[in-house]
Amino acid sequence: MRILVTGAAGFVGRALTRRLLAESRRPTVLAVDLTLPEGPADQRFVLLAGSITDPAVLARIAVTPPDVIYHLASVPGGAAEADYARGAEANVVALLRFLQSAAGWPSRPRFVFASSIAVFGTDFPALVDDGTPARPASTYGAQKRIGEILLADLIRRGDLRGCSVRLPGIVCRPPQRNGAVSIFMSDLIRDLPAGREVICPVPPEGTAWWMSIGCCVENLLRAASVDLPTGVDAYTLPPLRASIGQMVDILARRHGEAVRSHLRYQPDPAVTRLFAAYPPVHLPAAEAAGFRSDHDLDALLSSSDG
């Protein structure tokens, strides 16, 4: 089996690639990104530096088409909002070309598109379920929603197989800033136990949807064998819903009360609306498809390093 991972040098891409290479079925993994990710000395690990915005990269991939595609590459939230043209080119225009190219490959690959809960925007009902409509309130959310629709249409036509999965806040991300505003969630987990100051842009009662990197990778692996039900554009992955204050309490219990002294709250209303006002969920379709959340915050923290 030949597997393609775009955005392979990113946080999720690195973890997914490591997990794929540990599989007993021994797939060949083609890792694509602007900068080459670190990889093992393994003949099954093939590196291709470049972007799917480059037609030459797509042409090289098409020489030996993959059986499964994990499309993780994107211009993330804050960066897409700040630079509309760059976000639109990578998240919409290049994605459309990529989908059209993949739809013509004889392998008829399974395409897993990493979407985002940003598609829901900020106008939440009291409960999010499988039928909750997407109403993006950001450029990134709108671009991810467009990607979901493009893939769902090609699946409907029979040109591709696969599904889109909406990722919640994945932790614990590395400290390098990539334009993702939700990085503060990882800052709490990574920096407070290390004694580094964290300025939190949301209040302690703000509720977020969390997922460990280990849980995220398992859900992505599951997505490669799941099809979209008729009339469904994407699966919302079941998140662990918890407040910022609950996370800090768990960190204090695990690492000592001193962690609280390194935390300062400076709530930003816009960030709070986007990342800390999430309601409970009821996602039977996703759960029936085999997608899972972290069991609790302790489990999340235990597997947050992948």
JOLIN-V938671 format. One record per helix or strand of 3 or more residues. SS is the DSSP state (H for helix, E for strand). FROM is the first residue (numbers start at 0). LEN is the number of residues. If there is no record, write none. Layout:
# JOLIN-V938671
SS,FROM,LEN
SS,FROM,LEN
This chain:
# JOLIN-V938671
E,1,5
H,10,11
E,27,6
E,44,5
H,54,9
E,67,4
H,76,6
H,83,20
E,109,7
H,116,4
E,126,3
H,138,19
E,160,7
E,168,3
H,182,9
E,197,3
E,206,6
H,212,11
E,239,4
H,243,12
H,256,6
E,262,3
H,268,7
E,279,3
H,283,5
H,296,6
